[in-house]
Amino acid sequence: MEFAIISTLNGVTYGLLLFMVSAGLTLIFGMMGVLNFAHASFYMLGAYVAYAVSSIFGFWAGLIVAPIFVGLTGMVVERYLLRRVHAHGHAHELLLTFGLAMIIEEMIKLFFGDFPVNYQMPDYLRFSAFSVYGTDYPFFRLFIGATAVVMFALLWGLLTRTRTGIVVRAAERLPSMAEALGHNIPIVFMCVFGAGAALAGLAGAVAGAFYPTNPNMGLELGVIVFVVVVVGGLGSLKGSLLASLIIGLFSSFAVGLDWSVASILDLVGLGGWAHSIGGLLTLELSSVSATIPFALMLIVLLVRPAGLMGERN
């Protein structure tokens, strides 16, 4: 029972962290049709900016400055780089953002070194929220999850309940009509891209204080974020949230389970035969837990190519 509760809490927390990062990518693709390969690098940049600011002005200052800085960086990238290649299609955008990701990574190594930095949460947040069967559960994990929930609520309310959201959705669906009504579509797209980058920066500022902040953190999370966006449905905010939670829970439980085909065959008396053959039959689930998100993506794409909540084209 302890394993189930702790794994559920860890899975939900990890899933909400994935959503914090993938929300910006979903917003950018859903509104602009741009698949930003450098999005995870904005996540890493947010963590390092928060580290640099917090070392001088404190943790909360870093948490505020990081998304603003990363958001402004995203706006500059859209205005002076992406806008020039957008008309040439997705291939040019992917090549540009892939190169941008490499540049950001090398710049981080140049200024901060090729090793983890000591970016940590403040001491007054380093306490146990509650205890489960004698195991203390850190408050900061709940803080990460609460930040993601607040982000989703604000983003959903902004897009569906405000005039700004109406303009953004109109610019996505009928850009010519929105422009005829007096809205500056390039400015709208620049702000959307900046907002998506800012969300990734906020995720990095929050998560970097709990998980290791190093030059490889963008690469480690970047692939999983794309899996989340594909499984949830390209451009679907609710789909990204659902996919993030599913992948987080599956990954959390898989890490702690030593199940194998052989152990399952033990239930019907064929375990000895399976162990004698070995190989894939004795491969434990915990040893292949990193492949769970990709297996889930394969299944979802086979059953529903548009994703869990994506729109069919």
Backbone hydrogen bonds, N-H to C=O, Kabsch-Sander energy under -0.5 kcal/mol:
donor,donor_aa,acceptor,acceptor_aa,energy
5,I,1,M,-2.3
6,I,2,E,-2.7
7,S,3,F,-2.4
8,T,4,A,-1.9
9,L,5,I,-2.5
10,N,6,I,-2.8
11,G,7,S,-2.5
12,V,8,T,-2.6
13,T,9,L,-2.3
14,Y,10,N,-2.8
15,G,11,G,-2.5
16,L,12,V,-2.5
17,L,13,T,-1.9
18,L,14,Y,-2.3
19,F,15,G,-2.1
20,M,16,L,-2.2
21,V,17,L,-1.7
22,S,18,L,-2.9
23,A,19,F,-2.6
24,G,20,M,-0.6
25,L,21,V,-0.9
26,T,22,S,-2.8
27,L,23,A,-2.5
28,I,24,G,-2.4
29,F,25,L,-2.5
30,G,26,T,-3.0
31,M,27,L,-2.1
32,M,28,I,-2.4
33,G,28,I,-0.6
33,G,29,F,-1.6
34,V,28,I,-0.8
35,L,33,G,-0.6
36,N,34,V,-1.0
37,F,35,L,-0.9
39,H,36,N,-1.3
42,F,38,A,-1.3
43,Y,39,H,-1.4
44,M,40,A,-2.0
45,L,41,S,-2.7
46,G,42,F,-2.3
47,A,43,Y,-1.5
48,Y,44,M,-2.1
49,V,45,L,-2.6
50,A,46,G,-2.3
51,Y,47,A,-2.0
52,A,48,Y,-2.5
53,V,49,V,-2.6
54,S,50,A,-2.8
55,S,51,Y,-1.7
56,I,53,V,-1.4
57,F,53,V,-3.4
58,G,53,V,-0.5
58,G,54,S,-1.1
62,G,58,G,-1.7
63,L,59,F,-1.9
64,I,60,W,-1.3
65,V,61,A,-2.9
66,A,62,G,-2.2
68,I,64,I,-1.0
69,F,65,V,-3.0
70,V,66,A,-2.7
71,G,67,P,-2.4
72,L,68,I,-2.4
73,T,69,F,-2.2
74,G,70,V,-2.5
75,M,71,G,-2.0
76,V,72,L,-2.0
77,V,73,T,-2.4
78,E,74,G,-2.4
79,R,75,M,-2.4
80,Y,76,V,-2.5
81,L,77,V,-1.8
82,L,77,V,-2.2
83,R,78,E,-2.0
84,R,81,L,-0.8
85,V,81,L,-0.8
85,V,82,L,-0.9
86,H,82,L,-1.6
88,H,85,V,-1.6
89,G,86,H,-1.3
93,E,89,G,-1.4
94,L,90,H,-2.8
95,L,91,A,-2.3
96,L,92,H,-2.4
97,T,93,E,-2.7
98,F,94,L,-2.3
99,G,95,L,-2.2
100,L,96,L,-2.2
101,A,97,T,-2.2
102,M,98,F,-1.7
103,I,99,G,-2.1
104,I,100,L,-2.6
105,E,101,A,-2.1
106,E,102,M,-2.3
107,M,103,I,-2.3
108,I,104,I,-2.3
109,K,105,E,-2.0
110,L,106,E,-2.1
111,F,107,M,-2.2
112,F,108,I,-3.0
113,G,108,I,-0.5
113,G,109,K,-1.4
115,F,113,G,-1.1
117,V,213,T,-2.2
119,Y,117,V,-1.8
120,Q,118,N,-0.7
121,M,209,A,-1.2
125,L,122,P,-1.6
126,R,123,D,-1.4
127,F,125,L,-1.4
129,A,137,Y,-2.9
130,F,137,Y,-0.9
132,V,135,T,-2.9
133,Y,131,S,-0.5
135,T,132,V,-2.0
136,D,134,G,-0.6
137,Y,130,F,-2.9
139,F,127,F,-2.8
141,R,138,P,-0.6
142,L,138,P,-0.8
143,F,139,F,-1.9
144,I,140,F,-2.1
145,G,141,R,-2.1
146,A,142,L,-2.8
147,T,143,F,-2.2
148,A,144,I,-1.8
149,V,145,G,-2.1
150,V,146,A,-2.5
151,M,147,T,-2.3
152,F,148,A,-2.4
153,A,149,V,-2.4
154,L,150,V,-2.6
155,L,151,M,-2.7
156,W,152,F,-2.8
157,G,153,A,-2.4
158,L,154,L,-2.5
159,L,155,L,-2.1
160,T,156,W,-1.7
161,R,157,G,-2.4
162,T,158,L,-0.7
165,G,158,L,-0.7
166,I,162,T,-1.7
167,V,163,R,-2.4
168,V,164,T,-2.4
169,R,165,G,-2.6
170,A,166,I,-2.3
171,A,167,V,-2.5
172,E,168,V,-1.4
173,R,169,R,-2.3
174,L,170,A,-2.5
178,A,174,L,-2.5
179,E,175,P,-2.4
180,A,176,S,-2.0
181,L,177,M,-1.4
182,G,179,E,-1.5
183,H,178,A,-1.9
185,I,183,H,-1.1
188,V,184,N,-2.0
189,F,185,I,-2.7
190,M,186,P,-2.2
191,C,187,I,-2.4
192,V,188,V,-2.3
193,F,189,F,-2.5
194,G,190,M,-2.3
195,A,191,C,-2.5
196,G,192,V,-2.4
197,A,193,F,-2.3
198,A,194,G,-2.3
199,L,195,A,-2.0
200,A,196,G,-1.6
201,G,197,A,-2.3
202,L,198,A,-2.5
203,A,199,L,-2.1
204,G,200,A,-2.2
205,A,201,G,-2.2
206,V,202,L,-2.3
207,A,203,A,-2.9
208,G,204,G,-2.2
209,A,206,V,-0.7
210,F,207,A,-1.7
211,Y,207,A,-3.1
213,T,117,V,-0.5
214,N,212,P,-0.8
217,M,214,N,-1.9
220,E,216,N,-2.4
221,L,217,M,-1.6
222,G,218,G,-2.2
223,V,219,L,-0.9
225,V,221,L,-2.1
226,F,222,G,-1.7
227,V,223,V,-1.8
228,V,224,I,-2.4
229,V,225,V,-2.2
230,V,226,F,-2.3
231,V,227,V,-2.8
232,G,228,V,-2.7
233,G,229,V,-1.5
236,S,233,G,-2.4
237,L,235,G,-0.7
240,S,236,S,-1.9
241,L,237,L,-1.9
242,L,238,K,-2.4
243,A,239,G,-2.9
244,S,240,S,-2.4
245,L,241,L,-2.1
246,I,242,L,-2.3
247,I,243,A,-2.7
248,G,244,S,-2.5
249,L,245,L,-2.4
250,F,246,I,-2.6
251,S,247,I,-2.6
252,S,248,G,-2.2
253,F,249,L,-2.4
254,A,250,F,-2.3
255,V,251,S,-1.7
256,G,252,S,-0.7
256,G,253,F,-0.6
257,L,254,A,-1.1
262,A,281,L,-2.7
264,I,260,S,-1.8
265,L,261,V,-2.3
266,D,262,A,-1.2
267,L,264,I,-1.3
268,V,265,L,-1.2
269,G,266,D,-1.2
270,L,265,L,-2.7
271,G,265,L,-0.6
274,A,270,L,-2.0
275,H,271,G,-2.6
276,S,272,G,-1.8
277,I,273,W,-1.3
278,G,274,A,-2.5
281,L,278,G,-1.4
282,T,279,G,-1.3
283,L,280,L,-0.8
285,L,259,W,-2.8
286,S,257,L,-1.3
287,S,284,E,-0.8
288,V,284,E,-0.6
288,V,285,L,-1.1
289,S,286,S,-0.9
291,T,288,V,-1.6
292,I,289,S,-1.3
295,A,291,T,-2.3
296,L,292,I,-2.5
297,M,293,P,-2.2
298,L,294,F,-2.2
299,I,295,A,-2.1
300,V,296,L,-2.6
301,L,297,M,-2.6
302,L,298,L,-1.8
303,V,299,I,-2.1
304,R,300,V,-3.9
307,G,304,R,-2.3
308,L,231,V,-3.3
309,M,232,G,-2.2
